Amino acid sequence: MSRTIAVTGATGFIGTMLTKHLVTAGWHVKALTRPHSAHRLPASAGLEPVSGSLQDSASLDCLLQGADAVVHCAGAVRGVTAADFNAVNVEGVKQLVRVALAQSPRPRFLSLSSLAARAPQLSHYASSKHLGEEALAGMAGDMEWVAFRPPAVYGPGDREMLPLFQWMGRGIAPVLGETGARVSLLYVEDLCAAVLRWLDAGQCRSGIYELNDTRAGGYSWDEIIAVVSALRDRRIIRVPLPAALLRSLAAMNATTARLIGYAPMLTPGKVRELRHPDWVADNTALTAAIGWQPGFSLQEGLQRTMGWGGPGRGA
Ligand SMILES: NC(=O)c1ccc[n+]([C@@H]2O[C@H](COP(=O)([O-])OP(=O)(O)OC[C@H]3O[C@@H](n4cnc5c(N)ncnc54)[C@H](OP(=O)(O)O)[C@@H]3O)[C@@H](O)[C@H]2O)c1
């Protein structure tokens, strides 16, 4: 009999790739789908759309019925105010946990948090991810739960990191962070592999786990640029973007977004995240708990994502 899993955020960047991997691995996937994005869910045997949203507990009950596990990938990654983020990243977690606790038997619960949760003072996004973790830990009781804290994730369909890599591939590297800053990165297929490993590992100690790729200690901006430069076999010009310029652009962006009501990526909080000196994650606890190890370096992840590094290929 196939095992059943409930997934939220299946129409997003990470959720799309995760759902594909789960179906391939033989899971029956029930995917929470908002009506306006239903067209983004591929028709596939083994994938069952459940129409609804995190704000609609009846749809969440339908989603979780019969599920052995739930993987909560839905999240707000763009916004201006604390309310924009908290409505999804805090209240959404609470709602889903409440419904999970009402199931019998209870599903195992994996929530995609973020490494940003480690520095909640930086932005409304970071704070909301931190509060979401606290809500999960505080409410779960004896339900098995984990919160994964990925660093910046990249791969096909990503709208944040890929534009930056594309600029670098064309020979220009906007440098957004401080000199000396270090960041961990994670190729999306490694994240999916970690989720599948957690599912297959059976019991895992409840708690918060960081993830990163094969490079312990992360990357400096210069090291990232060097990887792209080697893959593209070209010189890349560094264009440091001063913090003051980024802050002004972000302030203008946030004001415009408030006036015309859209959810921007570059906000004052995002600039503080970008300028933070330490986004280095550490896999040790997760590897000890479930035996997962990342399989891709940045070079390999970019080769697979962009088609770089082979003759006559490239974006
Ligand atoms: N991408 C990264 O680098 C990264 C790094 C660390 C952590 N994370 C976390 O990973 C998760 C997924 O990120 P992503 O990059 O895949 O984001 P994404 O592409 O923006 O996808 C977000 C998903 O959440 C869904 N969603 C948003 N609000 C919802 C609501 N009220 N009810 C139901 N579904 C809702 C969206 O549905 P629609 O399609 O209907 O809008 C979409 O499927 C987020 O929690 C994020 O914080 C991401």
The ligand as a Gaussian input file, in Angstrom:
#p B3LYP/6-31G(d) Opt

LIG

0 1
 N       13.743000      29.634000      -1.454000
 C       14.640000      29.705000      -0.474000
 O       15.819000      30.054000      -0.705000
 C       14.259000      29.326000       0.936000
 C       15.275000      29.262000       1.898000
 C       14.924000      28.912000       3.205000
 C       13.617000      28.641000       3.532000
 N       12.637000      28.730000       2.582000
 C       11.256000      28.439000       2.973000
 O       10.761000      27.413000       2.146000
 C        9.355000      27.586000       1.919000
 C        9.074000      27.570000       0.419000
 O        9.803000      28.612000      -0.208000
 P        9.758000      28.841000      -1.787000
 O       11.020000      29.524000      -2.148000
 O        9.363000      27.581000      -2.472000
 O        8.573000      29.918000      -1.870000
 P        7.548000      30.212000      -3.073000
 O        8.091000      29.774000      -4.374000
 O        7.147000      31.630000      -2.905000
 O        6.295000      29.275000      -2.737000
 C        5.466000      29.549000      -1.642000
 C        4.351000      28.533000      -1.604000
 O        3.525000      28.817000      -0.464000
 C        2.174000      28.869000      -0.890000
 N        1.378000      29.751000      -0.027000
 C        1.645000      31.022000       0.327000
 N        0.679000      31.506000       1.119000
 C       -0.227000      30.500000       1.273000
 C       -1.462000      30.374000       1.967000
 N       -1.968000      31.381000       2.677000
 N       -2.134000      29.197000       1.892000
 C       -1.634000      28.170000       1.166000
 N       -0.477000      28.233000       0.484000
 C        0.217000      29.387000       0.537000
 C        2.246000      29.394000      -2.314000
 O        1.038000      29.112000      -2.972000
 P        0.610000      29.907000      -4.333000
 O        1.364000      29.212000      -5.454000
 O       -0.851000      29.707000      -4.364000
 O        1.026000      31.338000      -4.158000
 C        3.430000      28.588000      -2.837000
 O        3.022000      27.290000      -3.185000
 C        8.978000      28.910000       2.599000
 O        8.420000      28.621000       3.862000
 C       10.318000      29.616000       2.772000
 O       10.287000      30.456000       3.919000
 C       12.929000      29.071000       1.280000

